[in-house]
Amino acid sequence: MLFNVLYERKNMLYHELVEYIFENKMLIVCCIDSHFTALKIISNDALIYYNPLSSDLKEVSGKEDARKFVVVHLLKCKYAD
């Protein structure tokens, strides 16, 4: 049931984890500074995310922008090595 959900630390390097996340179109959930946030990969170059400071979902598109956004959140959530 949780196959495509990243919710705990993985024993992978960040670049490996980013590719894994995009290949499996995963949902990433985490808490940053006591605020819940989540992002969902919708294609190889786009994602949607929940920002706790806003009431709506936002989209990030473009392969490079989407990957940078994911890496920043993986670092903040401490999900990889």
PDB file of N, CA, C and O in Angstrom, chain B, residues numbered from 101:
ATOM      1  N   MET B 101       0.804  -1.187   0.000  1.00  0.00           N
ATOM      2  CA  MET B 101       0.000   0.000   0.000  1.00  0.00           C
ATOM      3  C   MET B 101       0.855   1.263   0.000  1.00  0.00           C
ATOM      4  O   MET B 101       0.468   2.259  -0.611  1.00  0.00           O
ATOM      5  N   LEU B 102       1.996   1.249   0.663  1.00  0.00           N
ATOM      6  CA  LEU B 102       2.853   2.420   0.723  1.00  0.00           C
ATOM      7  C   LEU B 102       4.028   2.360  -0.255  1.00  0.00           C
ATOM      8  O   LEU B 102       5.014   3.074  -0.072  1.00  0.00           O
ATOM      9  N   PHE B 103       3.938   1.522  -1.285  1.00  0.00           N
ATOM     10  CA  PHE B 103       5.038   1.325  -2.225  1.00  0.00           C
ATOM     11  C   PHE B 103       5.493   2.639  -2.861  1.00  0.00           C
ATOM     12  O   PHE B 103       6.697   2.872  -2.974  1.00  0.00           O
ATOM     13  N   ASN B 104       4.587   3.481  -3.270  1.00  0.00           N
ATOM     14  CA  ASN B 104       4.944   4.724  -3.959  1.00  0.00           C
ATOM     15  C   ASN B 104       4.897   5.937  -3.046  1.00  0.00           C
ATOM     16  O   ASN B 104       4.701   7.059  -3.513  1.00  0.00           O
ATOM     17  N   VAL B 105       5.077   5.718  -1.738  1.00  0.00           N
ATOM     18  CA  VAL B 105       5.077   6.816  -0.773  1.00  0.00           C
ATOM     19  C   VAL B 105       6.427   6.830  -0.059  1.00  0.00           C
ATOM     20  O   VAL B 105       6.858   5.821   0.500  1.00  0.00           O
ATOM     21  N   LEU B 106       7.082   7.982  -0.088  1.00  0.00           N
ATOM     22  CA  LEU B 106       8.330   8.147   0.648  1.00  0.00           C
ATOM     23  C   LEU B 106       7.989   8.834   1.964  1.00  0.00           C
ATOM     24  O   LEU B 106       7.567   9.991   1.972  1.00  0.00           O
ATOM     25  N   TYR B 107       8.168   8.135   3.063  1.00  0.00           N
ATOM     26  CA  TYR B 107       7.796   8.674   4.368  1.00  0.00           C
ATOM     27  C   TYR B 107       8.874   8.440   5.424  1.00  0.00           C
ATOM     28  O   TYR B 107       8.727   8.873   6.567  1.00  0.00           O
ATOM     29  N   GLU B 108       9.956   7.757   5.049  1.00  0.00           N
ATOM     30  CA  GLU B 108      11.051   7.528   5.983  1.00  0.00           C
ATOM     31  C   GLU B 108      12.370   7.528   5.230  1.00  0.00           C
ATOM     32  O   GLU B 108      12.403   7.426   4.004  1.00  0.00           O
ATOM     33  N   ARG B 109      13.432   7.642   5.966  1.00  0.00           N
ATOM     34  CA  ARG B 109      14.776   7.722   5.386  1.00  0.00           C
ATOM     35  C   ARG B 109      15.112   6.485   4.559  1.00  0.00           C
ATOM     36  O   ARG B 109      14.808   5.362   4.962  1.00  0.00           O
ATOM     37  N   LYS B 110      15.738   6.693   3.408  1.00  0.00           N
ATOM     38  CA  LYS B 110      16.189   5.592   2.542  1.00  0.00           C
ATOM     39  C   LYS B 110      17.703   5.526   2.599  1.00  0.00           C
ATOM     40  O   LYS B 110      18.377   6.540   2.782  1.00  0.00           O
ATOM     41  N   ASN B 111      18.221   4.335   2.442  1.00  0.00           N
ATOM     42  CA  ASN B 111      19.665   4.143   2.429  1.00  0.00           C
ATOM     43  C   ASN B 111      20.170   4.274   0.988  1.00  0.00           C
ATOM     44  O   ASN B 111      20.669   3.316   0.399  1.00  0.00           O
ATOM     45  N   MET B 112      20.026   5.489   0.437  1.00  0.00           N
ATOM     46  CA  MET B 112      20.439   5.774  -0.930  1.00  0.00           C
ATOM     47  C   MET B 112      21.126   7.135  -0.953  1.00  0.00           C
ATOM     48  O   MET B 112      20.916   7.965  -0.068  1.00  0.00           O
ATOM     49  N   LEU B 113      21.942   7.349  -1.966  1.00  0.00           N
ATOM     50  CA  LEU B 113      22.492   8.676  -2.189  1.00  0.00           C
ATOM     51  C   LEU B 113      21.399   9.552  -2.798  1.00  0.00           C
ATOM     52  O   LEU B 113      20.461   9.042  -3.412  1.00  0.00           O
ATOM     53  N   TYR B 114      21.520  10.860  -2.628  1.00  0.00           N
ATOM     54  CA  TYR B 114      20.463  11.758  -3.094  1.00  0.00           C
ATOM     55  C   TYR B 114      20.179  11.617  -4.587  1.00  0.00           C
ATOM     56  O   TYR B 114      19.016  11.588  -4.989  1.00  0.00           O
ATOM     57  N   HIS B 115      21.216  11.529  -5.411  1.00  0.00           N
ATOM     58  CA  HIS B 115      20.954  11.433  -6.858  1.00  0.00           C
ATOM     59  C   HIS B 115      20.247  10.125  -7.221  1.00  0.00           C
ATOM     60  O   HIS B 115      19.431  10.103  -8.142  1.00  0.00           O
ATOM     61  N   GLU B 116      20.546   9.045  -6.516  1.00  0.00           N
ATOM     62  CA  GLU B 116      19.850   7.780  -6.743  1.00  0.00           C
ATOM     63  C   GLU B 116      18.392   7.877  -6.309  1.00  0.00           C
ATOM     64  O   GLU B 116      17.494   7.400  -7.003  1.00  0.00           O
ATOM     65  N   LEU B 117      18.168   8.493  -5.165  1.00  0.00           N
ATOM     66  CA  LEU B 117      16.819   8.622  -4.636  1.00  0.00           C
ATOM     67  C   LEU B 117      15.954   9.507  -5.532  1.00  0.00           C
ATOM     68  O   LEU B 117      14.778   9.206  -5.738  1.00  0.00           O
ATOM     69  N   VAL B 118      16.511  10.585  -6.065  1.00  0.00           N
ATOM     70  CA  VAL B 118      15.751  11.462  -6.963  1.00  0.00           C
ATOM     71  C   VAL B 118      15.297  10.685  -8.191  1.00  0.00           C
ATOM     72  O   VAL B 118      14.137  10.792  -8.591  1.00  0.00           O
ATOM     73  N   GLU B 119      16.177   9.914  -8.788  1.00  0.00           N
ATOM     74  CA  GLU B 119      15.801   9.122  -9.966  1.00  0.00           C
ATOM     75  C   GLU B 119      14.733   8.086  -9.609  1.00  0.00           C
ATOM     76  O   GLU B 119      13.790   7.873 -10.371  1.00  0.00           O
ATOM     77  N   TYR B 120      14.885   7.443  -8.448  1.00  0.00           N
ATOM     78  CA  TYR B 120      13.911   6.460  -7.980  1.00  0.00           C
ATOM     79  C   TYR B 120      12.533   7.102  -7.787  1.00  0.00           C
ATOM     80  O   TYR B 120      11.512   6.528  -8.167  1.00  0.00           O
ATOM     81  N   ILE B 121      12.519   8.281  -7.200  1.00  0.00           N
ATOM     82  CA  ILE B 121      11.269   9.008  -6.953  1.00  0.00           C
ATOM     83  C   ILE B 121      10.561   9.342  -8.259  1.00  0.00           C
ATOM     84  O   ILE B 121       9.350   9.149  -8.373  1.00  0.00           O
ATOM     85  N   PHE B 122      11.298   9.838  -9.239  1.00  0.00           N
ATOM     86  CA  PHE B 122      10.677  10.204 -10.514  1.00  0.00           C
ATOM     87  C   PHE B 122      10.263   8.974 -11.319  1.00  0.00           C
ATOM     88  O   PHE B 122       9.222   8.994 -11.976  1.00  0.00           O
ATOM     89  N   GLU B 123      11.056   7.910 -11.281  1.00  0.00           N
ATOM     90  CA  GLU B 123      10.699   6.683 -12.001  1.00  0.00           C
ATOM     91  C   GLU B 123       9.398   6.088 -11.477  1.00  0.00           C
ATOM     92  O   GLU B 123       8.592   5.575 -12.253  1.00  0.00           O
ATOM     93  N   ASN B 124       9.189   6.155 -10.163  1.00  0.00           N
ATOM     94  CA  ASN B 124       8.013   5.548  -9.542  1.00  0.00           C
ATOM     95  C   ASN B 124       6.882   6.530  -9.281  1.00  0.00           C
ATOM     96  O   ASN B 124       5.858   6.163  -8.705  1.00  0.00           O
ATOM     97  N   LYS B 125       7.066   7.790  -9.709  1.00  0.00           N
ATOM     98  CA  LYS B 125       6.039   8.840  -9.523  1.00  0.00           C
ATOM     99  C   LYS B 125       5.505   8.824  -8.087  1.00  0.00           C
ATOM    100  O   LYS B 125       4.310   8.654  -7.845  1.00  0.00           O
ATOM    101  N   MET B 126       6.416   9.005  -7.169  1.00  0.00           N
ATOM    102  CA  MET B 126       6.116   8.852  -5.752  1.00  0.00           C
ATOM    103  C   MET B 126       5.455  10.076  -5.129  1.00  0.00           C
ATOM    104  O   MET B 126       5.509  11.185  -5.661  1.00  0.00           O
ATOM    105  N   LEU B 127       4.842   9.832  -4.000  1.00  0.00           N
ATOM    106  CA  LEU B 127       4.320  10.858  -3.108  1.00  0.00           C
ATOM    107  C   LEU B 127       5.323  10.971  -1.968  1.00  0.00           C
ATOM    108  O   LEU B 127       5.684   9.961  -1.364  1.00  0.00           O
ATOM    109  N   ILE B 128       5.781  12.191  -1.664  1.00  0.00           N
ATOM    110  CA  ILE B 128       6.753  12.419  -0.609  1.00  0.00           C
ATOM    111  C   ILE B 128       6.074  13.212   0.496  1.00  0.00           C
ATOM    112  O   ILE B 128       5.531  14.289   0.249  1.00  0.00           O
ATOM    113  N   VAL B 129       6.103  12.688   1.698  1.00  0.00           N
ATOM    114  CA  VAL B 129       5.504  13.370   2.842  1.00  0.00           C
ATOM    115  C   VAL B 129       6.559  13.585   3.920  1.00  0.00           C
ATOM    116  O   VAL B 129       7.382  12.706   4.176  1.00  0.00           O
ATOM    117  N   CYS B 130       6.530  14.752   4.546  1.00  0.00           N
ATOM    118  CA  CYS B 130       7.458  15.008   5.638  1.00  0.00           C
ATOM    119  C   CYS B 130       7.018  16.235   6.423  1.00  0.00           C
ATOM    120  O   CYS B 130       6.136  16.987   6.008  1.00  0.00           O
ATOM    121  N   CYS B 131       7.653  16.407   7.556  1.00  0.00           N
ATOM    122  CA  CYS B 131       7.436  17.597   8.383  1.00  0.00           C
ATOM    123  C   CYS B 131       8.710  18.418   8.371  1.00  0.00           C
ATOM    124  O   CYS B 131       9.805  17.899   8.590  1.00  0.00           O
ATOM    125  N   ILE B 132       8.555  19.700   8.113  1.00  0.00           N
ATOM    126  CA  ILE B 132       9.683  20.623   8.143  1.00  0.00           C
ATOM    127  C   ILE B 132       9.322  21.707   9.150  1.00  0.00           C
ATOM    128  O   ILE B 132       8.338  22.425   8.967  1.00  0.00           O
ATOM    129  N   ASP B 133      10.106  21.826  10.201  1.00  0.00           N
ATOM    130  CA  ASP B 133       9.845  22.825  11.245  1.00  0.00           C
ATOM    131  C   ASP B 133       8.408  22.764  11.744  1.00  0.00           C
ATOM    132  O   ASP B 133       7.734  23.789  11.846  1.00  0.00           O
ATOM    133  N   SER B 134       7.947  21.572  12.051  1.00  0.00           N
ATOM    134  CA  SER B 134       6.601  21.339  12.597  1.00  0.00           C
ATOM    135  C   SER B 134       5.470  21.582  11.606  1.00  0.00           C
ATOM    136  O   SER B 134       4.307  21.638  12.007  1.00  0.00           O
ATOM    137  N   HIS B 135       5.778  21.725  10.347  1.00  0.00           N
ATOM    138  CA  HIS B 135       4.750  21.911   9.325  1.00  0.00           C
ATOM    139  C   HIS B 135       4.755  20.717   8.384  1.00  0.00           C
ATOM    140  O   HIS B 135       5.802  20.343   7.856  1.00  0.00           O
ATOM    141  N   PHE B 136       3.593  20.122   8.173  1.00  0.00           N
ATOM    142  CA  PHE B 136       3.454  19.017   7.236  1.00  0.00           C
ATOM    143  C   PHE B 136       3.521  19.547   5.809  1.00  0.00           C
ATOM    144  O   PHE B 136       2.907  20.566   5.493  1.00  0.00           O
ATOM    145  N   THR B 137       4.250  18.872   4.964  1.00  0.00           N
ATOM    146  CA  THR B 137       4.280  19.202   3.547  1.00  0.00           C
ATOM    147  C   THR B 137       4.311  17.911   2.744  1.00  0.00           C
ATOM    148  O   THR B 137       4.741  16.872   3.245  1.00  0.00           O
ATOM    149  N   ALA B 138       3.861  17.976   1.518  1.00  0.00           N
ATOM    150  CA  ALA B 138       3.848  16.798   0.658  1.00  0.00           C
ATOM    151  C   ALA B 138       4.014  17.230  -0.790  1.00  0.00           C
ATOM    152  O   ALA B 138       3.590  18.318  -1.181  1.00  0.00           O
ATOM    153  N   LEU B 139       4.633  16.369  -1.575  1.00  0.00           N
ATOM    154  CA  LEU B 139       4.710  16.598  -3.009  1.00  0.00           C
ATOM    155  C   LEU B 139       4.462  15.303  -3.747  1.00  0.00           C
ATOM    156  O   LEU B 139       4.827  14.227  -3.272  1.00  0.00           O
ATOM    157  N   LYS B 140       3.845  15.404  -4.900  1.00  0.00           N
ATOM    158  CA  LYS B 140       3.495  14.241  -5.713  1.00  0.00           C
ATOM    159  C   LYS B 140       4.065  14.434  -7.101  1.00  0.00           C
ATOM    160  O   LYS B 140       3.785  15.429  -7.768  1.00  0.00           O
ATOM    161  N   ILE B 141       4.867  13.477  -7.531  1.00  0.00           N
ATOM    162  CA  ILE B 141       5.424  13.510  -8.877  1.00  0.00           C
ATOM    163  C   ILE B 141       4.309  13.108  -9.834  1.00  0.00           C
ATOM    164  O   ILE B 141       3.684  12.062  -9.659  1.00  0.00           O
ATOM    165  N   ILE B 142       4.058  13.937 -10.845  1.00  0.00           N
ATOM    166  CA  ILE B 142       2.996  13.615 -11.795  1.00  0.00           C
ATOM    167  C   ILE B 142       3.539  13.245 -13.170  1.00  0.00           C
ATOM    168  O   ILE B 142       2.823  12.654 -13.978  1.00  0.00           O
ATOM    169  N   SER B 143       4.795  13.585 -13.444  1.00  0.00           N
ATOM    170  CA  SER B 143       5.453  13.166 -14.684  1.00  0.00           C
ATOM    171  C   SER B 143       6.958  13.312 -14.487  1.00  0.00           C
ATOM    172  O   SER B 143       7.412  13.675 -13.402  1.00  0.00           O
ATOM    173  N   ASN B 144       7.730  13.030 -15.533  1.00  0.00           N
ATOM    174  CA  ASN B 144       9.185  13.132 -15.415  1.00  0.00           C
ATOM    175  C   ASN B 144       9.675  14.565 -15.287  1.00  0.00           C
ATOM    176  O   ASN B 144      10.839  14.798 -14.963  1.00  0.00           O
ATOM    177  N   ASP B 145       8.794  15.527 -15.539  1.00  0.00           N
ATOM    178  CA  ASP B 145       9.226  16.921 -15.445  1.00  0.00           C
ATOM    179  C   ASP B 145       8.216  17.820 -14.742  1.00  0.00           C
ATOM    180  O   ASP B 145       8.197  19.028 -14.979  1.00  0.00           O
ATOM    181  N   ALA B 146       7.377  17.248 -13.880  1.00  0.00           N
ATOM    182  CA  ALA B 146       6.394  18.065 -13.161  1.00  0.00           C
ATOM    183  C   ALA B 146       5.981  17.403 -11.848  1.00  0.00           C
ATOM    184  O   ALA B 146       5.999  16.180 -11.703  1.00  0.00           O
ATOM    185  N   LEU B 147       5.607  18.263 -10.899  1.00  0.00           N
ATOM    186  CA  LEU B 147       5.108  17.792  -9.623  1.00  0.00           C
ATOM    187  C   LEU B 147       4.130  18.819  -9.069  1.00  0.00           C
ATOM    188  O   LEU B 147       4.124  19.984  -9.467  1.00  0.00           O
ATOM    189  N   ILE B 148       3.311  18.353  -8.147  1.00  0.00           N
ATOM    190  CA  ILE B 148       2.453  19.267  -7.398  1.00  0.00           C
ATOM    191  C   ILE B 148       2.848  19.139  -5.936  1.00  0.00           C
ATOM    192  O   ILE B 148       3.315  18.088  -5.498  1.00  0.00           O
ATOM    193  N   TYR B 149       2.655  20.219  -5.185  1.00  0.00           N
ATOM    194  CA  TYR B 149       3.024  20.167  -3.772  1.00  0.00           C
ATOM    195  C   TYR B 149       2.083  20.989  -2.923  1.00  0.00           C
ATOM    196  O   TYR B 149       1.426  21.921  -3.387  1.00  0.00           O
ATOM    197  N   TYR B 150       2.045  20.604  -1.659  1.00  0.00           N
ATOM    198  CA  TYR B 150       1.251  21.297  -0.658  1.00  0.00           C
ATOM    199  C   TYR B 150       2.181  22.162   0.165  1.00  0.00           C
ATOM    200  O   TYR B 150       3.158  21.674   0.734  1.00  0.00           O
ATOM    201  N   ASN B 151       1.879  23.438   0.228  1.00  0.00           N
ATOM    202  CA  ASN B 151       2.635  24.378   1.038  1.00  0.00           C
ATOM    203  C   ASN B 151       1.771  24.726   2.245  1.00  0.00           C
ATOM    204  O   ASN B 151       0.657  25.218   2.066  1.00  0.00           O
ATOM    205  N   PRO B 152       2.244  24.489   3.465  1.00  0.00           N
ATOM    206  CA  PRO B 152       1.410  24.745   4.643  1.00  0.00           C
ATOM    207  C   PRO B 152       1.055  26.222   4.832  1.00  0.00           C
ATOM    208  O   PRO B 152       0.145  26.542   5.597  1.00  0.00           O
ATOM    209  N   LEU B 153       1.752  27.110   4.154  1.00  0.00           N
ATOM    210  CA  LEU B 153       1.469  28.534   4.274  1.00  0.00           C
ATOM    211  C   LEU B 153       0.463  29.028   3.241  1.00  0.00           C
ATOM    212  O   LEU B 153       0.147  30.217   3.192  1.00  0.00           O
ATOM    213  N   SER B 154      -0.040  28.111   2.418  1.00  0.00           N
ATOM    214  CA  SER B 154      -0.988  28.460   1.367  1.00  0.00           C
ATOM    215  C   SER B 154      -2.148  27.473   1.404  1.00  0.00           C
ATOM    216  O   SER B 154      -1.994  26.344   1.870  1.00  0.00           O
ATOM    217  N   SER B 155      -3.287  27.892   0.921  1.00  0.00           N
ATOM    218  CA  SER B 155      -4.463  27.013   0.987  1.00  0.00           C
ATOM    219  C   SER B 155      -4.664  26.168  -0.271  1.00  0.00           C
ATOM    220  O   SER B 155      -5.621  25.397  -0.346  1.00  0.00           O
ATOM    221  N   ASP B 156      -3.785  26.300  -1.250  1.00  0.00           N
ATOM    222  CA  ASP B 156      -3.970  25.542  -2.483  1.00  0.00           C
ATOM    223  C   ASP B 156      -2.698  24.777  -2.861  1.00  0.00           C
ATOM    224  O   ASP B 156      -1.629  24.996  -2.292  1.00  0.00           O
ATOM    225  N   LEU B 157      -2.844  23.885  -3.826  1.00  0.00           N
ATOM    226  CA  LEU B 157      -1.705  23.133  -4.338  1.00  0.00           C
ATOM    227  C   LEU B 157      -0.964  23.980  -5.363  1.00  0.00           C
ATOM    228  O   LEU B 157      -1.568  24.792  -6.065  1.00  0.00           O
ATOM    229  N   LYS B 158       0.325  23.789  -5.443  1.00  0.00           N
ATOM    230  CA  LYS B 158       1.161  24.499  -6.407  1.00  0.00           C
ATOM    231  C   LYS B 158       1.797  23.475  -7.342  1.00  0.00           C
ATOM    232  O   LYS B 158       1.916  22.299  -6.998  1.00  0.00           O
ATOM    233  N   GLU B 159       2.200  23.928  -8.518  1.00  0.00           N
ATOM    234  CA  GLU B 159       2.849  23.060  -9.490  1.00  0.00           C
ATOM    235  C   GLU B 159       4.247  23.574  -9.781  1.00  0.00           C
ATOM    236  O   GLU B 159       4.483  24.780  -9.859  1.00  0.00           O
ATOM    237  N   VAL B 160       5.176  22.627  -9.940  1.00  0.00           N
ATOM    238  CA  VAL B 160       6.520  22.938 -10.411  1.00  0.00           C
ATOM    239  C   VAL B 160       6.701  22.149 -11.693  1.00  0.00           C
ATOM    240  O   VAL B 160       6.519  20.932 -11.708  1.00  0.00           O
ATOM    241  N   SER B 161       7.061  22.836 -12.771  1.00  0.00           N
ATOM    242  CA  SER B 161       7.252  22.135 -14.035  1.00  0.00           C
ATOM    243  C   SER B 161       8.622  22.461 -14.606  1.00  0.00           C
ATOM    244  O   SER B 161       9.259  23.443 -14.226  1.00  0.00           O
ATOM    245  N   GLY B 162       9.049  21.625 -15.513  1.00  0.00           N
ATOM    246  CA  GLY B 162      10.392  21.725 -16.062  1.00  0.00           C
ATOM    247  C   GLY B 162      11.271  20.712 -15.366  1.00  0.00           C
ATOM    248  O   GLY B 162      11.316  20.661 -14.137  1.00  0.00           O
ATOM    249  N   LYS B 163      11.969  19.908 -16.141  1.00  0.00           N
ATOM    250  CA  LYS B 163      12.744  18.807 -15.574  1.00  0.00           C
ATOM    251  C   LYS B 163      13.744  19.288 -14.522  1.00  0.00           C
ATOM    252  O   LYS B 163      13.812  18.729 -13.427  1.00  0.00           O
ATOM    253  N   GLU B 164      14.509  20.308 -14.848  1.00  0.00           N
ATOM    254  CA  GLU B 164      15.529  20.801 -13.925  1.00  0.00           C
ATOM    255  C   GLU B 164      14.910  21.427 -12.671  1.00  0.00           C
ATOM    256  O   GLU B 164      15.376  21.173 -11.560  1.00  0.00           O
ATOM    257  N   ASP B 165      13.875  22.233 -12.841  1.00  0.00           N
ATOM    258  CA  ASP B 165      13.216  22.875 -11.698  1.00  0.00           C
ATOM    259  C   ASP B 165      12.569  21.848 -10.771  1.00  0.00           C
ATOM    260  O   ASP B 165      12.660  21.968  -9.550  1.00  0.00           O
ATOM    261  N   ALA B 166      11.926  20.852 -11.342  1.00  0.00           N
ATOM    262  CA  ALA B 166      11.265  19.822 -10.531  1.00  0.00           C
ATOM    263  C   ALA B 166      12.290  19.027  -9.730  1.00  0.00           C
ATOM    264  O   ALA B 166      12.069  18.737  -8.553  1.00  0.00           O
ATOM    265  N   ARG B 167      13.394  18.676 -10.351  1.00  0.00           N
ATOM    266  CA  ARG B 167      14.418  17.908  -9.644  1.00  0.00           C
ATOM    267  C   ARG B 167      15.075  18.736  -8.534  1.00  0.00           C
ATOM    268  O   ARG B 167      15.334  18.220  -7.447  1.00  0.00           O
ATOM    269  N   LYS B 168      15.341  19.999  -8.805  1.00  0.00           N
ATOM    270  CA  LYS B 168      15.908  20.865  -7.760  1.00  0.00           C
ATOM    271  C   LYS B 168      14.949  20.988  -6.585  1.00  0.00           C
ATOM    272  O   LYS B 168      15.372  20.938  -5.430  1.00  0.00           O
ATOM    273  N   PHE B 169      13.676  21.147  -6.868  1.00  0.00           N
ATOM    274  CA  PHE B 169      12.669  21.264  -5.812  1.00  0.00           C
ATOM    275  C   PHE B 169      12.648  20.011  -4.948  1.00  0.00           C
ATOM    276  O   PHE B 169      12.585  20.099  -3.722  1.00  0.00           O
ATOM    277  N   VAL B 170      12.700  18.847  -5.585  1.00  0.00           N
ATOM    278  CA  VAL B 170      12.699  17.577  -4.846  1.00  0.00           C
ATOM    279  C   VAL B 170      13.958  17.455  -3.989  1.00  0.00           C
ATOM    280  O   VAL B 170      13.875  17.062  -2.826  1.00  0.00           O
ATOM    281  N   VAL B 171      15.107  17.783  -4.542  1.00  0.00           N
ATOM    282  CA  VAL B 171      16.359  17.662  -3.795  1.00  0.00           C
ATOM    283  C   VAL B 171      16.331  18.555  -2.553  1.00  0.00           C
ATOM    284  O   VAL B 171      16.743  18.120  -1.477  1.00  0.00           O
ATOM    285  N   VAL B 172      15.860  19.774  -2.681  1.00  0.00           N
ATOM    286  CA  VAL B 172      15.779  20.678  -1.527  1.00  0.00           C
ATOM    287  C   VAL B 172      14.907  20.067  -0.436  1.00  0.00           C
ATOM    288  O   VAL B 172      15.266  20.109   0.741  1.00  0.00           O
ATOM    289  N   HIS B 173      13.769  19.501  -0.817  1.00  0.00           N
ATOM    290  CA  HIS B 173      12.887  18.905   0.188  1.00  0.00           C
ATOM    291  C   HIS B 173      13.473  17.621   0.779  1.00  0.00           C
ATOM    292  O   HIS B 173      13.280  17.345   1.963  1.00  0.00           O
ATOM    293  N   LEU B 174      14.174  16.849  -0.018  1.00  0.00           N
ATOM    294  CA  LEU B 174      14.822  15.652   0.522  1.00  0.00           C
ATOM    295  C   LEU B 174      15.880  16.039   1.551  1.00  0.00           C
ATOM    296  O   LEU B 174      16.020  15.379   2.580  1.00  0.00           O
ATOM    297  N   LEU B 175      16.620  17.106   1.274  1.00  0.00           N
ATOM    298  CA  LEU B 175      17.618  17.576   2.226  1.00  0.00           C
ATOM    299  C   LEU B 175      16.965  18.064   3.519  1.00  0.00           C
ATOM    300  O   LEU B 175      17.419  17.725   4.612  1.00  0.00           O
ATOM    301  N   LYS B 176      15.915  18.848   3.396  1.00  0.00           N
ATOM    302  CA  LYS B 176      15.218  19.368   4.576  1.00  0.00           C
ATOM    303  C   LYS B 176      14.614  18.242   5.418  1.00  0.00           C
ATOM    304  O   LYS B 176      14.586  18.321   6.646  1.00  0.00           O
ATOM    305  N   CYS B 177      14.135  17.198   4.746  1.00  0.00           N
ATOM    306  CA  CYS B 177      13.495  16.082   5.448  1.00  0.00           C
ATOM    307  C   CYS B 177      14.472  15.000   5.883  1.00  0.00           C
ATOM    308  O   CYS B 177      14.102  14.070   6.600  1.00  0.00           O
ATOM    309  N   LYS B 178      15.732  15.126   5.443  1.00  0.00           N
ATOM    310  CA  LYS B 178      16.796  14.165   5.787  1.00  0.00           C
ATOM    311  C   LYS B 178      16.419  12.741   5.364  1.00  0.00           C
ATOM    312  O   LYS B 178      16.487  11.802   6.157  1.00  0.00           O
ATOM    313  N   TYR B 179      16.016  12.603   4.082  1.00  0.00           N
ATOM    314  CA  TYR B 179      15.558  11.304   3.585  1.00  0.00           C
ATOM    315  C   TYR B 179      16.645  10.454   2.911  1.00  0.00           C
ATOM    316  O   TYR B 179      16.370   9.304   2.568  1.00  0.00           O
ATOM    317  N   ALA B 180      17.849  10.962   2.710  1.00  0.00           N
ATOM    318  CA  ALA B 180      18.873  10.164   2.040  1.00  0.00           C
ATOM    319  C   ALA B 180      20.242  10.464   2.643  1.00  0.00           C
ATOM    320  O   ALA B 180      20.377  11.291   3.545  1.00  0.00           O
ATOM    321  N   ASP B 181      21.234   9.783   2.129  1.00  0.00           N
ATOM    322  CA  ASP B 181      22.620   9.966   2.608  1.00  0.00           C
ATOM    323  C   ASP B 181      23.344  10.998   1.766  1.00  0.00           C
ATOM    324  O   ASP B 181      24.515  11.286   2.014  1.00  0.00           O
TER     325      ASP B 181
END
